[in-house]
């Protein structure tokens, strides 16, 4: 396993981050295909054995049960100081806004619930899950700075934003003496490369770590055309993101399969070896042991310049999808894919 500094932080992270969206009570959240605690623990333990020290979850994943599974596994299988735990918080709800809950108070409530779920005293990285158009940016940045100063989070990151939003937030933080975002978790993989337009350039200049989600496009970049899985069949949100461009994406997927066969490796290894040349640490989900094992193997695979071109040249620009498609003041008012589910929010 290789390791790297996470942007401008002092955190040293494995270059594969184990994404925990696939862990949690399948009857209690957005997804029906998530793993129960026993099987989640097996994958977390295997990741640790392979040198993975970076884990990403969220309060929104299966109503907090993903956080709970991860926290218990870490307490049982690792020393707290040896792992880097990231979790995320959501924007204020209409109910919170109507009740006069400030952005600062909202963030405090969210981190407290996450720490309780995780059974930890602090998280290493606290991530702003999606842009909140209903809350002043100053309130968000001050609220995040407060929890850093309180020792509840060591560093802060952001997800699902435009480059200008990240630059604006960090400029405000620098002006006010607040904690700055050290990482961005955006949507980036071989068949969705819109982060290369502006975000990748900003991150390179400002030393902000890129830790993209959907590194394997919900499994599409790890399976041969026609091959199916429970997630491919049941993940309606991933279908929403990728089905409209399936024909053009299939050209690249076939090239991944071709190179995998030629090199005698898995499609996962080819797809992630490409992405690892672009980012600090992709967030890779795993619902089977061989998923995390294949992800780690990608660290040892070096693609030639000719192979890189072969994988990249067929790409056609895509429209924004998923959470980023809602990153407008108007769309942000509509229903979101993520919520805190049935977790009780302490209003005290």
Backbone torsions as a table, in degrees:
resi	resn	phi	psi	omega
1	UNK	NA	138.5	174.4
2	UNK	-102.1	155.2	-177.3
3	UNK	-131.4	157.7	-179.5
4	UNK	-150.2	156.3	172.0
5	UNK	-71.6	140.4	179.3
6	UNK	-85.9	93.1	179.0
7	UNK	56.0	-132.6	-178.6
8	UNK	-88.3	13.5	179.3
9	UNK	-89.2	177.4	173.4
10	UNK	-99.9	10.0	179.8
11	UNK	-79.1	131.4	173.4
12	UNK	-104.0	118.3	-173.8
13	UNK	-119.7	148.6	171.2
14	UNK	-64.5	147.6	-176.5
15	UNK	-78.5	0.2	165.2
16	UNK	-116.3	124.1	174.7
17	UNK	-102.3	128.1	178.6
18	UNK	-82.4	111.7	177.8
19	UNK	-79.6	134.2	-172.5
20	UNK	-108.1	18.0	177.5
21	UNK	-63.7	-26.0	-179.0
22	UNK	-83.8	2.1	178.7
23	UNK	-106.1	140.4	176.6
24	UNK	139.1	167.7	-178.8
25	UNK	-64.8	112.6	-175.7
26	UNK	-66.0	-15.9	179.4
27	UNK	-96.6	9.0	-170.9
28	UNK	-141.3	62.5	178.8
29	UNK	163.4	-165.7	-175.0
30	UNK	-65.9	-38.4	-170.3
31	UNK	-108.6	145.0	179.7
32	UNK	-98.1	-5.2	-171.3
33	UNK	-107.1	8.0	-175.4
34	UNK	-73.0	160.0	-175.9
35	UNK	-86.5	149.0	173.6
36	UNK	-73.2	175.4	-172.9
37	UNK	-66.1	-39.4	-178.5
38	UNK	-59.0	-47.5	-178.1
39	UNK	-75.3	-30.9	174.6
40	UNK	-62.2	-44.5	-179.3
41	UNK	-61.8	-38.2	179.2
42	UNK	-60.3	-42.4	-178.4
43	UNK	-72.3	-41.2	177.5
44	UNK	-61.5	-44.6	179.2
45	UNK	-62.4	-42.3	179.0
46	UNK	-65.2	-39.7	176.3
47	UNK	-58.7	-45.8	177.9
48	UNK	-59.7	-42.1	179.2
49	UNK	-61.9	-31.6	-178.7
50	UNK	-86.4	-0.5	177.3
51	UNK	100.6	2.2	176.5
52	UNK	-69.4	128.0	177.3
53	UNK	-124.0	2.9	-172.3
54	UNK	-116.7	121.0	-175.2
55	UNK	-129.6	134.5	-176.3
56	UNK	-122.2	125.7	176.6
57	UNK	-137.3	-166.0	179.4
58	UNK	-163.4	151.1	176.6
59	UNK	-60.9	-26.2	-176.8
60	UNK	-82.4	-13.1	-176.1
61	UNK	-76.0	110.5	177.9
62	UNK	50.6	49.8	174.9
63	UNK	54.7	38.5	176.0
64	UNK	87.1	-7.0	-177.6
65	UNK	-72.4	-25.5	173.6
66	UNK	-62.1	-46.2	176.8
67	UNK	-58.7	-42.7	-178.0
68	UNK	-63.5	-46.0	179.6
69	UNK	-61.2	-46.4	-178.4
70	UNK	-62.6	-46.0	-177.9
71	UNK	-60.2	-44.4	-179.9
72	UNK	-65.9	-39.2	-180.0
73	UNK	-65.2	-41.7	179.8
74	UNK	-64.3	-42.6	179.4
75	UNK	-63.1	-32.2	-177.6
76	UNK	-85.4	-30.9	-169.0
77	UNK	-114.4	-8.0	-173.7
78	UNK	-145.2	162.8	169.7
79	UNK	-87.1	136.6	-175.7
80	UNK	-54.5	-40.9	-176.2
81	UNK	-71.0	-11.0	-177.7
82	UNK	-93.0	-6.0	-177.0
83	UNK	-122.9	155.8	177.4
84	UNK	-115.4	113.7	-176.5
85	UNK	-107.6	125.8	176.5
86	UNK	-117.0	138.1	170.1
87	UNK	-139.7	174.3	-170.6
88	UNK	-133.7	156.9	175.5
89	UNK	-123.7	156.9	-176.6
90	UNK	-99.9	164.4	173.8
91	UNK	-63.0	164.3	174.1
92	UNK	-60.5	144.2	176.2
93	UNK	-84.9	161.7	174.6
94	UNK	-56.3	-34.7	179.9
95	UNK	-66.3	-40.7	177.9
96	UNK	-65.4	-41.6	179.5
97	UNK	-62.5	-44.8	179.6
98	UNK	-63.3	-31.1	-179.4
99	UNK	-84.1	-2.2	178.0
100	UNK	78.6	20.8	176.8
101	UNK	-73.5	120.4	-177.7
102	UNK	-73.5	165.1	175.7
103	UNK	-59.8	-40.7	179.8
104	UNK	-62.5	-45.5	-179.9
105	UNK	-66.0	-39.2	178.5
106	UNK	-58.8	-46.3	-179.3
107	UNK	-64.3	-39.7	177.8
108	UNK	-62.2	-43.0	177.8
109	UNK	-62.9	-43.5	-178.3
110	UNK	-63.2	-46.7	-178.3
111	UNK	-65.7	-37.1	179.7
112	UNK	-62.7	-41.5	178.3
113	UNK	-66.4	-43.7	-179.8
114	UNK	-62.5	-43.0	178.8
115	UNK	-63.4	-37.6	176.9
116	UNK	-65.2	-45.3	177.7
117	UNK	-58.6	-45.3	-176.7
118	UNK	-75.4	-24.1	-174.8
119	UNK	70.1	32.5	-177.8
120	UNK	-121.0	158.6	177.8
121	UNK	-85.7	-20.8	179.9
122	UNK	-157.9	160.0	168.2
123	UNK	-110.7	154.7	-179.9
124	UNK	-80.2	-32.6	-177.1
125	UNK	-140.9	121.8	179.9
126	UNK	-112.1	121.5	-166.9
127	UNK	-111.9	130.7	174.9
128	UNK	-76.2	103.5	-164.9
129	UNK	-66.2	-38.9	179.1
130	UNK	-157.1	153.0	-174.2
131	UNK	-63.5	134.3	-177.6
132	UNK	-107.7	100.8	-178.7
133	UNK	-75.5	-13.0	-176.6
134	UNK	-95.0	-0.3	-177.7
135	UNK	-126.6	129.8	179.2
136	UNK	-56.0	139.1	-179.5
137	UNK	-59.5	-35.6	178.7
138	UNK	-58.4	-42.8	-179.1
139	UNK	-63.8	-39.9	178.3
140	UNK	-62.8	-50.5	-175.0
141	UNK	-68.8	-36.9	177.0
142	UNK	-68.5	-40.3	178.1
143	UNK	-61.2	-41.8	177.9
144	UNK	-67.5	-39.7	178.7
145	UNK	-62.4	-37.7	179.3
146	UNK	-61.8	-42.1	-177.4
147	UNK	-74.2	-27.0	173.6
148	UNK	-67.1	-47.7	180.0
149	UNK	-64.4	-28.9	178.6
150	UNK	-80.1	-6.0	178.9
151	UNK	82.1	12.2	179.9
152	UNK	-85.7	-19.1	174.6
153	UNK	-143.5	139.8	179.8
154	UNK	-82.5	-40.2	-179.3
155	UNK	-143.5	166.9	179.1
156	UNK	-123.5	149.4	176.6
157	UNK	-134.4	177.2	-178.9
158	UNK	-138.8	155.4	180.0
159	UNK	-137.3	153.3	172.8
160	UNK	53.9	56.3	176.4
161	UNK	-135.4	164.9	173.1
162	UNK	-84.8	159.1	-179.6
163	UNK	-59.1	-39.3	-178.9
164	UNK	-64.8	-33.7	179.6
165	UNK	-68.1	-42.1	177.2
166	UNK	-63.6	-45.1	179.7
167	UNK	-62.7	-41.4	179.5
168	UNK	-63.8	-43.6	-178.5
169	UNK	-64.8	-45.0	-178.7
170	UNK	-70.7	-29.9	175.3
171	UNK	-65.7	-42.1	177.2
172	UNK	-63.5	-43.6	-179.7
173	UNK	-61.0	-42.5	179.9
174	UNK	-64.7	-42.0	-179.9
175	UNK	-62.7	-40.1	-174.6
176	UNK	-93.7	-5.5	-178.1
177	UNK	78.1	23.6	179.1
178	UNK	-87.6	165.4	171.5
179	UNK	-61.9	143.4	-179.7
180	UNK	-107.2	155.8	176.8
181	UNK	-69.3	130.6	-179.1
182	UNK	-104.6	-7.8	-176.9
183	UNK	-150.5	157.7	174.9
184	UNK	-130.7	128.0	176.4
185	UNK	-109.2	97.0	-179.1
186	UNK	-113.4	179.7	-178.8
187	UNK	-90.3	111.0	-173.2
188	UNK	-154.2	124.3	174.7
189	UNK	-162.8	-176.7	-175.8
190	UNK	-62.0	-27.7	-179.2
191	UNK	-105.7	5.7	173.2
192	UNK	-145.7	98.2	-169.5
193	UNK	-118.6	27.9	-177.3
194	UNK	-68.0	-19.1	176.7
195	UNK	-64.4	-18.1	-178.8
196	UNK	-73.3	-17.5	-177.3
197	UNK	-61.7	-54.5	-176.4
198	UNK	-133.9	-39.4	-173.6
199	UNK	-60.4	-45.9	-178.0
200	UNK	-60.9	-36.8	-179.8
201	UNK	-69.3	-42.8	177.2
202	UNK	-60.6	-45.9	-177.5
203	UNK	-63.5	-38.4	178.2
204	UNK	-64.2	-44.2	-178.2
205	UNK	-68.7	-38.5	-173.8
206	UNK	-101.9	6.5	-179.6
207	UNK	55.0	48.0	174.6
208	UNK	-99.6	128.7	-176.5
209	UNK	-72.8	137.2	172.5
210	UNK	-99.8	123.2	-179.8
211	UNK	-129.1	71.1	-169.2
212	UNK	-69.4	148.1	171.9
213	UNK	-94.2	174.8	-176.4
214	UNK	53.2	39.6	-177.0
215	UNK	-59.3	-28.5	178.9
216	UNK	-115.0	18.8	177.0
217	UNK	54.0	48.7	178.7
218	UNK	61.9	29.7	178.4
219	UNK	96.8	-10.3	-176.9
220	UNK	-65.7	-30.0	-179.7
221	UNK	-90.0	6.3	179.0
222	UNK	-119.6	0.5	-176.6
223	UNK	-128.5	143.5	177.4
224	UNK	-67.4	150.4	177.5
225	UNK	-52.2	129.1	-179.4
226	UNK	95.3	-19.2	178.3
227	UNK	-75.5	137.5	-175.7
228	UNK	-122.6	166.4	174.6
229	UNK	-148.3	169.6	178.5
230	UNK	-60.8	-41.0	-179.2
231	UNK	-66.1	-43.0	179.8
232	UNK	-60.1	-32.5	-179.2
233	UNK	-80.1	-33.9	-170.2
234	UNK	-107.2	-15.3	-175.8
235	UNK	-81.4	88.4	-176.5
236	UNK	-65.8	-31.8	-178.5
237	UNK	-69.5	-40.9	176.8
238	UNK	-64.8	-37.0	176.3
239	UNK	-61.4	-40.3	177.8
240	UNK	-60.1	-36.2	-178.1
241	UNK	-76.7	-34.6	-168.1
242	UNK	-116.7	-20.6	-173.1
243	UNK	-63.3	-35.3	-176.3
244	UNK	-65.7	-24.2	-178.7
245	UNK	-114.0	20.0	-174.2
246	UNK	-58.6	-38.1	-176.8
247	UNK	-66.0	-48.4	-179.3
248	UNK	-70.9	-33.7	178.6
249	UNK	-67.8	-30.0	-177.5
250	UNK	-61.3	-28.7	178.2
251	UNK	-60.6	-46.1	-179.4
252	UNK	-71.2	-40.7	179.9
253	UNK	-60.6	-40.3	177.5
254	UNK	-64.1	-35.8	178.3
255	UNK	-68.6	-37.0	174.9
256	UNK	-60.5	-46.2	179.7
257	UNK	-62.6	-40.4	179.9
258	UNK	-63.2	-46.0	179.8
259	UNK	-68.0	-35.8	178.2
260	UNK	-61.6	-43.9	179.0
261	UNK	-65.3	-42.3	-179.5
262	UNK	-62.8	-40.5	-177.3
263	UNK	-89.4	-8.0	-179.5
264	UNK	70.2	35.6	179.9
265	UNK	-130.2	177.6	179.5
266	UNK	-83.4	161.6	174.2
267	UNK	-62.7	-35.3	176.0
268	UNK	-56.0	-45.5	-178.5
269	UNK	-63.5	-41.8	178.6
270	UNK	-63.7	-49.6	-176.3
271	UNK	-61.9	-43.6	-178.0
272	UNK	-77.7	-32.6	176.0
273	UNK	-60.1	-38.9	175.8
274	UNK	-63.7	-49.3	-175.4
275	UNK	-65.7	-33.9	-179.1
276	UNK	-65.7	-16.9	175.1
277	UNK	-80.5	-8.9	-174.0
278	UNK	-110.7	-25.5	-168.3
279	UNK	-134.1	170.3	178.6
280	UNK	-74.4	-52.0	-176.3
281	UNK	-157.6	106.1	175.9
282	UNK	-67.9	144.4	175.0
283	UNK	-87.7	115.1	-173.9
284	UNK	-115.7	119.8	176.5
285	UNK	-79.1	155.6	179.3
286	UNK	-148.7	127.8	174.5
287	UNK	-119.2	2.6	173.4
288	UNK	-140.3	152.8	-178.1
289	UNK	-57.8	-39.3	-177.1
290	UNK	-68.7	-17.9	176.2
291	UNK	-65.3	-50.0	-179.3
292	UNK	-71.2	-34.4	178.1
293	UNK	-64.7	-41.8	178.0
294	UNK	-66.1	-37.8	178.8
295	UNK	-62.4	-43.7	-179.3
296	UNK	-66.6	-36.0	178.6
297	UNK	-61.9	-28.0	-179.8
298	UNK	-59.6	-24.2	179.2
299	UNK	-61.1	-26.7	-175.1
300	UNK	-94.3	0.4	-175.9
301	UNK	-102.8	123.4	176.7
302	UNK	-110.4	119.3	177.6
303	UNK	-82.7	145.2	177.4
304	UNK	-76.6	161.0	175.8
305	UNK	-56.2	-36.7	179.7
306	UNK	-67.3	-38.6	177.6
307	UNK	-67.3	-38.3	177.6
308	UNK	-60.6	-45.9	179.2
309	UNK	-62.8	-42.2	-178.5
310	UNK	-60.7	-38.1	179.2
311	UNK	-74.7	-31.4	-172.2
312	UNK	-90.7	-30.7	-166.3
313	UNK	-67.3	-21.8	-177.6
314	UNK	-86.6	-2.0	-175.6
315	UNK	-68.4	136.9	175.2
316	UNK	-119.2	133.6	-178.8
317	UNK	-52.1	143.8	-177.6
318	UNK	-114.6	153.2	169.1
319	UNK	-73.9	152.7	177.1
320	UNK	-66.6	139.8	-178.2
321	UNK	-134.3	173.3	176.4
322	UNK	66.5	-142.8	-177.1
323	UNK	-61.1	-37.2	-178.0
324	UNK	-67.1	-24.2	176.1
325	UNK	-67.8	-18.9	178.5
326	UNK	-97.8	7.1	-177.6
327	UNK	-84.5	62.0	171.8
328	UNK	-141.3	154.3	180.0
329	UNK	-56.9	-36.4	-178.5
330	UNK	-75.5	-51.1	-177.2
331	UNK	-64.6	-31.1	-177.9
332	UNK	-65.0	-18.2	179.1
333	UNK	-78.2	-15.0	-178.2
334	UNK	-81.9	179.2	179.2
335	UNK	-62.4	141.8	178.1
336	UNK	-106.7	155.3	178.5
337	UNK	-66.2	-32.1	-174.5
338	UNK	-104.5	144.9	171.7
339	UNK	-150.7	171.8	177.1
340	UNK	-80.9	-0.5	176.9
341	UNK	65.9	-135.7	-175.8
342	UNK	-96.2	17.8	177.9
343	UNK	-70.5	141.9	178.3
344	UNK	-83.6	126.4	179.2
345	UNK	-95.7	118.7	-179.4
346	UNK	-72.8	115.7	-177.8
347	UNK	-90.4	-1.4	-176.2
348	UNK	-67.0	NA	NA
